[in-house]
Amino acid sequence: MTKTSLWLLSVVLLTTGALSCSDSGSGAASNPDEQLGDDALTLRREVLGHLGESVILVEYRAFEQAAEALEQASGAWAESGADADRQAAQEAWRAAMSQWQRCELLQVGPAGLMGTVAGGEDLRDEIYSWPLTNPCRVDQEVVEAAFDDPTAFAEEPVNVRGLDALEYLLFSASADNACAPNSAINRDGAWAALSADELAGRRARYSRTLAADLRARAAALRTAWEAEGGNFLLELREAGASSQTYPSTQDALNALSDAMFYLEKETKDMKLAIPAGLSDACSVETCPEDLESPYAQHSKENIIANLRSFRLMLLGAEPGVEAPGFDDLLIIVGAEEVLTALVEGIDAAMTALEAIDGTMAEALATNPESVVTAYEALQSMLVEFKTRFIGVLDLEIPQRAEGDND
């Protein structure tokens, strides 16, 4: 939150009021920025620039560093085959996944889905393709053993690469595969022909290739935002001015809030509701098989990282640090009550998640009520987000989230 917010508040409210009174009969301007006063427009650009440079780009850089560490650790395991090196690679994966889960809510521009997100280049799926995860396909690649060349393997489908495929290779030590009995690798005996040592060696070499590919993808995403690369940061910062992606600052703010809806659709509805049996997609009491990151047992940590990233976008920095964020935009229109409700809701959801004892799978087996409590806390905060937050800032609910009534 910036210190300029208080004096800007009176200026912008007066400006907005004057515009609404004097221009009420002339119809809306084609560019919503034309209805803003200079101070409001300046603050919006300050928020956009800060969130782009000091949040999104910083998080992408941190992920690239984590991917580099994972590449080194996976390479060491492939060279030695030692259990200690495998465990080190697993820890590197956990660190990389925790960092990427922060980036999941930052699917703005190049990370986003092409044709759906403005400036989208599908770079996210190249890094992490959940929920398209397919362990059987990974096992088929283990049998084929055509993974030693990272450059050639980079052309393979996303569900045999990325953090999700790496998780399966690093954490699954089973001698069995995830394919059906009538799958080709089982029918022709190709899987059964692999000795335990050969299987472990192939998994290690495969993970080395995937970690190298992951590091390259992380670098590509970061470079897409850097000034010396694709410079998408400038597209966000110059929204409504020289930006070719965002005709107005309102369009850019919508892009950011759309990305934050990940917490609603993916985190709440898929990562929590389905495993906890609170969704029609689960027809029994609980569905732990639908948990994210089941092999590493990292589901709870992923959700907490998602929530922390949401808070970071809202506040522009970690709690207690002043920085431009959506909170300033709420304050400048007199919506401090909405901000307070969101912050308190985030804190309540975080407390409920951290109170879940053990892994998410263990909690579903022994204390599913704790998972339901976390779901309800998150749901309560998100109702505030998609109603008053969106309404006060005149933002749009993304199409994929329209029709939700909870």
PLY file of the C-alpha trace (Angstrom):
ply
format ascii 1.0
element vertex 406
property float x
property float y
property float z
element edge 405
property int vertex1
property int vertex2
end_header
0.00 0.00 0.00
1.45 3.39 -0.99
1.49 6.49 1.18
0.13 8.53 -1.73
-3.21 6.76 -1.49
-4.80 9.05 1.11
-4.28 12.34 -0.70
-5.06 10.76 -4.06
-8.36 9.52 -2.67
-9.96 12.95 -2.37
-8.64 14.09 -5.74
-9.88 11.05 -7.62
-13.27 10.91 -5.95
-13.86 14.54 -6.87
-12.65 13.90 -10.42
-14.83 10.82 -10.80
-17.86 12.65 -9.44
-17.37 15.56 -11.79
-17.08 13.25 -14.75
-20.21 11.30 -13.85
-22.24 14.50 -13.44
-21.03 16.42 -16.48
-20.84 13.52 -18.90
-23.87 11.45 -17.93
-25.80 12.19 -21.08
-23.04 11.81 -23.64
-22.52 8.02 -23.47
-19.46 6.08 -22.34
-16.07 6.86 -23.82
-14.57 4.21 -26.05
-11.53 3.98 -23.78
-12.41 3.73 -20.08
-9.14 5.47 -19.21
-10.58 8.67 -20.68
-13.01 8.78 -17.77
-10.18 8.81 -15.23
-8.43 11.77 -13.74
-4.68 12.11 -14.20
-3.95 11.02 -10.63
-6.08 7.88 -10.93
-4.44 6.97 -14.23
-1.00 7.56 -12.74
-1.78 5.28 -9.81
-3.10 2.55 -12.09
0.09 2.62 -14.15
2.15 2.59 -10.96
0.28 -0.51 -9.79
0.60 -2.24 -13.16
4.30 -1.47 -13.43
5.03 -2.63 -9.89
3.05 -5.86 -10.15
4.76 -6.62 -13.44
8.32 -5.82 -12.41
8.40 -6.49 -8.67
5.94 -9.36 -8.43
5.51 -11.29 -11.69
9.05 -10.91 -13.04
10.60 -11.44 -9.60
8.63 -14.67 -9.14
9.62 -15.89 -12.61
13.28 -15.19 -11.86
13.01 -17.11 -8.60
11.50 -20.05 -10.44
14.31 -20.08 -12.98
16.81 -20.27 -10.12
14.86 -23.15 -8.57
14.78 -24.92 -11.95
18.55 -24.55 -12.27
19.00 -26.17 -8.85
16.67 -28.99 -9.87
18.63 -29.53 -13.08
21.87 -29.86 -11.10
20.32 -32.23 -8.56
18.68 -34.42 -11.20
21.93 -34.57 -13.12
23.77 -35.72 -10.01
21.23 -38.50 -9.45
21.49 -39.63 -13.08
25.28 -39.81 -12.75
25.43 -41.65 -9.42
22.15 -43.49 -9.03
22.60 -43.04 -5.28
19.61 -42.79 -2.95
21.09 -39.70 -1.32
21.25 -37.92 -4.68
17.69 -38.97 -5.47
16.54 -37.51 -2.17
18.40 -34.29 -2.94
16.66 -34.14 -6.31
13.32 -34.67 -4.57
14.02 -31.73 -2.26
14.99 -29.60 -5.26
11.71 -30.59 -6.92
9.74 -29.56 -3.83
11.43 -26.16 -3.84
10.81 -25.69 -7.56
7.18 -26.78 -7.27
6.52 -24.46 -4.33
7.91 -21.57 -6.33
5.99 -22.53 -9.46
2.73 -22.69 -7.50
3.24 -19.00 -6.77
3.59 -18.47 -10.51
0.38 -20.37 -11.25
-1.60 -17.25 -10.33
0.59 -15.10 -12.60
-0.57 -16.49 -15.94
-0.56 -13.09 -17.59
0.71 -12.62 -21.13
3.17 -15.27 -22.43
2.41 -17.83 -19.70
-1.27 -17.76 -20.59
-3.33 -19.86 -22.93
-2.98 -18.74 -26.52
-6.27 -17.47 -27.92
-7.74 -17.01 -24.44
-5.26 -14.80 -22.58
-4.11 -11.56 -24.21
-0.50 -12.07 -25.27
-0.70 -15.77 -24.38
1.97 -18.13 -25.73
1.10 -21.35 -23.84
4.37 -21.20 -21.88
2.74 -22.35 -18.65
1.81 -25.79 -19.99
5.39 -26.33 -21.15
6.42 -26.05 -17.49
3.49 -27.70 -15.71
0.59 -29.34 -17.53
-1.58 -30.37 -14.56
-4.39 -31.47 -14.69
-3.35 -33.13 -17.97
-0.87 -35.26 -16.00
-0.56 -38.79 -17.43
1.77 -41.20 -15.55
1.08 -43.99 -18.03
2.48 -41.88 -20.86
5.58 -41.25 -18.76
5.99 -45.00 -18.24
5.66 -45.54 -21.98
8.50 -43.06 -22.53
10.58 -44.93 -19.94
10.18 -48.09 -22.02
10.92 -46.32 -25.30
14.08 -44.75 -23.81
14.31 -41.97 -26.40
14.73 -39.25 -23.80
18.49 -38.74 -23.58
18.55 -35.77 -25.99
16.81 -32.81 -24.28
16.56 -30.85 -27.53
14.81 -33.66 -29.39
12.63 -34.60 -26.43
11.42 -31.00 -26.15
9.10 -31.75 -29.08
7.23 -34.41 -27.10
3.74 -33.65 -25.69
3.54 -31.55 -22.53
2.19 -34.42 -20.41
5.46 -36.36 -20.66
7.51 -33.30 -19.67
7.44 -30.65 -16.97
7.15 -30.61 -13.21
4.32 -33.17 -13.12
6.22 -35.79 -15.13
9.31 -35.06 -13.04
7.34 -35.65 -9.86
6.35 -39.12 -11.01
9.90 -40.03 -12.01
11.48 -38.72 -8.82
8.97 -39.96 -6.26
7.50 -43.18 -7.65
9.78 -46.10 -6.82
7.20 -48.75 -7.69
8.22 -51.62 -9.92
4.77 -51.42 -11.50
3.59 -48.96 -14.13
0.50 -46.76 -14.26
-0.86 -48.22 -17.49
-3.78 -50.59 -17.92
-3.03 -54.33 -18.22
-3.96 -54.24 -21.90
-1.57 -51.37 -22.62
1.10 -52.20 -25.19
3.99 -52.03 -22.70
2.23 -54.67 -20.60
0.87 -56.83 -23.41
4.22 -57.20 -25.18
6.23 -57.69 -21.97
8.42 -54.61 -22.56
7.88 -53.31 -19.02
8.32 -56.68 -17.36
11.63 -57.10 -19.18
13.16 -54.12 -17.33
15.24 -55.10 -14.32
14.97 -53.04 -11.14
18.36 -51.44 -11.79
17.52 -50.68 -15.42
14.20 -49.13 -14.43
15.83 -46.92 -11.79
18.55 -45.86 -14.21
16.08 -44.93 -16.93
13.96 -42.93 -14.52
17.04 -41.03 -13.38
18.22 -40.29 -16.92
14.73 -39.29 -17.98
14.47 -36.91 -15.02
17.80 -35.32 -15.99
16.45 -34.58 -19.47
13.20 -33.17 -18.12
15.00 -30.96 -15.61
17.19 -29.55 -18.39
14.09 -28.87 -20.49
12.36 -27.29 -17.49
15.26 -24.92 -16.88
15.16 -23.86 -20.54
11.40 -23.27 -20.36
11.81 -21.24 -17.17
14.43 -19.09 -18.88
12.15 -18.59 -21.89
9.28 -17.40 -19.69
11.48 -15.03 -17.73
13.09 -13.68 -20.92
9.67 -12.99 -22.42
9.21 -10.35 -19.71
12.74 -8.90 -19.58
13.60 -5.65 -21.35
16.35 -7.38 -23.33
13.94 -10.14 -24.37
10.27 -9.98 -25.28
9.77 -7.04 -22.89
6.19 -7.98 -22.03
6.69 -5.92 -18.88
6.47 -2.82 -21.06
3.18 -4.05 -22.50
1.72 -4.15 -19.00
3.30 -0.93 -17.80
2.24 1.03 -20.90
-1.35 -0.24 -20.94
-3.58 2.35 -22.56
-0.59 4.13 -24.08
1.97 2.37 -26.30
0.90 -1.18 -25.35
-0.14 -3.38 -28.26
-1.76 -5.89 -25.88
-3.83 -3.75 -23.51
-5.78 -0.85 -25.07
-6.51 0.54 -21.60
-5.33 0.21 -18.03
-8.71 -1.40 -17.33
-7.86 -4.17 -19.80
-4.54 -4.77 -18.05
-6.13 -4.81 -14.59
-8.69 -7.28 -15.90
-5.85 -9.50 -17.13
-4.31 -9.52 -13.65
-7.59 -10.21 -11.86
-8.39 -12.95 -14.39
-5.12 -14.64 -13.44
-6.05 -14.36 -9.76
-9.22 -16.37 -10.48
-6.93 -19.42 -10.55
-7.54 -19.51 -6.79
-11.26 -19.88 -7.45
-11.35 -22.36 -10.34
-8.22 -24.47 -9.93
-7.34 -24.17 -6.24
-10.78 -24.16 -4.62
-12.82 -26.13 -7.15
-10.24 -28.70 -8.26
-7.52 -29.00 -5.63
-9.86 -28.87 -2.62
-13.49 -29.50 -3.56
-12.99 -32.63 -5.66
-10.68 -34.56 -3.28
-12.81 -33.53 -0.29
-15.97 -34.90 -1.92
-17.57 -31.45 -2.19
-17.92 -31.54 -5.97
-20.12 -33.50 -8.34
-16.86 -34.69 -9.90
-16.42 -36.93 -6.83
-19.26 -39.42 -6.43
-18.04 -40.98 -3.17
-17.20 -39.62 0.27
-13.71 -38.41 -0.67
-11.52 -38.72 -3.76
-7.87 -38.62 -2.64
-6.82 -40.03 -6.02
-7.67 -36.61 -7.48
-5.20 -34.72 -5.29
-2.59 -32.62 -7.02
1.02 -33.82 -6.55
0.01 -37.24 -5.15
3.42 -38.90 -5.52
5.33 -36.19 -3.66
2.45 -35.65 -1.20
2.80 -31.93 -1.85
-0.85 -30.99 -2.34
-1.27 -28.88 0.80
1.94 -26.95 0.16
0.77 -26.18 -3.38
-2.49 -24.69 -2.15
-0.75 -22.58 0.49
1.64 -21.25 -2.17
-1.35 -20.36 -4.38
-2.93 -18.38 -1.55
0.31 -16.55 -0.77
0.60 -15.52 -4.41
-2.98 -14.24 -4.38
-2.18 -12.13 -1.33
0.98 -10.85 -3.03
-1.03 -9.62 -6.01
-3.58 -7.98 -3.74
-1.07 -6.14 -1.55
1.80 -5.73 -4.03
4.24 -7.13 -1.44
4.40 -9.38 1.59
2.28 -8.23 4.56
3.77 -5.25 6.37
5.66 -3.96 3.32
4.33 -0.88 1.51
4.06 -1.30 -2.25
1.56 -0.46 -5.00
-1.10 -3.13 -5.39
-4.79 -3.70 -5.85
-5.20 -2.58 -2.25
-4.33 0.98 -3.30
-6.98 0.89 -6.00
-9.54 -0.18 -3.41
-8.51 2.58 -1.01
-8.66 5.27 -3.66
-12.33 4.51 -4.32
-13.16 4.34 -0.62
-13.45 0.55 -0.42
-11.28 -0.02 2.65
-13.99 -2.31 4.03
-13.58 -4.63 1.04
-9.81 -4.67 1.50
-10.14 -5.49 5.20
-12.56 -8.32 4.46
-10.20 -9.80 1.86
-7.13 -9.61 4.10
-9.00 -11.13 7.04
-10.39 -13.82 4.74
-6.95 -14.68 3.43
-5.62 -14.94 6.98
-8.51 -17.21 7.98
-7.99 -19.47 4.97
-4.25 -19.63 5.61
-4.84 -20.56 9.25
-7.26 -23.32 8.24
-4.88 -24.75 5.65
-1.91 -24.72 7.99
-4.04 -26.43 10.65
-4.47 -29.51 8.43
-2.38 -32.18 10.14
0.01 -34.14 7.94
-0.41 -34.43 4.20
-3.68 -33.77 2.43
-4.08 -37.48 1.73
-3.60 -38.30 5.41
-6.11 -35.63 6.40
-8.72 -36.97 3.97
-8.28 -40.41 5.52
-8.30 -39.44 9.20
-9.79 -35.95 9.53
-11.61 -34.87 6.35
-13.44 -32.19 8.33
-10.21 -30.19 8.51
-10.05 -30.11 4.71
-13.70 -29.06 4.51
-12.98 -26.26 6.99
-10.13 -25.01 4.81
-12.35 -25.18 1.74
-15.10 -23.18 3.44
-12.66 -20.52 4.64
-11.23 -20.12 1.15
-14.70 -20.09 -0.37
-15.84 -17.32 1.98
-12.92 -15.08 1.03
-13.40 -15.75 -2.67
-17.06 -14.74 -2.52
-15.83 -11.33 -1.36
-13.28 -11.30 -4.18
-15.64 -12.12 -7.03
-18.47 -9.88 -5.80
-17.44 -6.69 -4.03
-13.79 -6.59 -5.17
-14.71 -7.13 -8.82
-17.71 -4.80 -8.57
-15.98 -1.91 -6.83
-13.11 -1.86 -9.33
-15.48 -2.42 -12.28
-13.54 -5.52 -13.33
-14.91 -8.47 -15.28
-15.33 -12.06 -14.16
-13.51 -14.29 -16.66
-15.74 -16.47 -18.80
-14.49 -19.67 -17.20
-15.72 -18.44 -13.80
-19.10 -17.09 -14.90
-22.15 -18.80 -13.46
-20.55 -19.74 -10.13
-23.04 -19.19 -7.34
-20.97 -20.24 -4.33
0 1
1 2
2 3
3 4
4 5
5 6
6 7
7 8
8 9
9 10
10 11
11 12
12 13
13 14
14 15
15 16
16 17
17 18
18 19
19 20
20 21
21 22
22 23
23 24
24 25
25 26
26 27
27 28
28 29
29 30
30 31
31 32
32 33
33 34
34 35
35 36
36 37
37 38
38 39
39 40
40 41
41 42
42 43
43 44
44 45
45 46
46 47
47 48
48 49
49 50
50 51
51 52
52 53
53 54
54 55
55 56
56 57
57 58
58 59
59 60
60 61
61 62
62 63
63 64
64 65
65 66
66 67
67 68
68 69
69 70
70 71
71 72
72 73
73 74
74 75
75 76
76 77
77 78
78 79
79 80
80 81
81 82
82 83
83 84
84 85
85 86
86 87
87 88
88 89
89 90
90 91
91 92
92 93
93 94
94 95
95 96
96 97
97 98
98 99
99 100
100 101
101 102
102 103
103 104
104 105
105 106
106 107
107 108
108 109
109 110
110 111
111 112
112 113
113 114
114 115
115 116
116 117
117 118
118 119
119 120
120 121
121 122
122 123
123 124
124 125
125 126
126 127
127 128
128 129
129 130
130 131
131 132
132 133
133 134
134 135
135 136
136 137
137 138
138 139
139 140
140 141
141 142
142 143
143 144
144 145
145 146
146 147
147 148
148 149
149 150
150 151
151 152
152 153
153 154
154 155
155 156
156 157
157 158
158 159
159 160
160 161
161 162
162 163
163 164
164 165
165 166
166 167
167 168
168 169
169 170
170 171
171 172
172 173
173 174
174 175
175 176
176 177
177 178
178 179
179 180
180 181
181 182
182 183
183 184
184 185
185 186
186 187
187 188
188 189
189 190
190 191
191 192
192 193
193 194
194 195
195 196
196 197
197 198
198 199
199 200
200 201
201 202
202 203
203 204
204 205
205 206
206 207
207 208
208 209
209 210
210 211
211 212
212 213
213 214
214 215
215 216
216 217
217 218
218 219
219 220
220 221
221 222
222 223
223 224
224 225
225 226
226 227
227 228
228 229
229 230
230 231
231 232
232 233
233 234
234 235
235 236
236 237
237 238
238 239
239 240
240 241
241 242
242 243
243 244
244 245
245 246
246 247
247 248
248 249
249 250
250 251
251 252
252 253
253 254
254 255
255 256
256 257
257 258
258 259
259 260
260 261
261 262
262 263
263 264
264 265
265 266
266 267
267 268
268 269
269 270
270 271
271 272
272 273
273 274
274 275
275 276
276 277
277 278
278 279
279 280
280 281
281 282
282 283
283 284
284 285
285 286
286 287
287 288
288 289
289 290
290 291
291 292
292 293
293 294
294 295
295 296
296 297
297 298
298 299
299 300
300 301
301 302
302 303
303 304
304 305
305 306
306 307
307 308
308 309
309 310
310 311
311 312
312 313
313 314
314 315
315 316
316 317
317 318
318 319
319 320
320 321
321 322
322 323
323 324
324 325
325 326
326 327
327 328
328 329
329 330
330 331
331 332
332 333
333 334
334 335
335 336
336 337
337 338
338 339
339 340
340 341
341 342
342 343
343 344
344 345
345 346
346 347
347 348
348 349
349 350
350 351
351 352
352 353
353 354
354 355
355 356
356 357
357 358
358 359
359 360
360 361
361 362
362 363
363 364
364 365
365 366
366 367
367 368
368 369
369 370
370 371
371 372
372 373
373 374
374 375
375 376
376 377
377 378
378 379
379 380
380 381
381 382
382 383
383 384
384 385
385 386
386 387
387 388
388 389
389 390
390 391
391 392
392 393
393 394
394 395
395 396
396 397
397 398
398 399
399 400
400 401
401 402
402 403
403 404
404 405
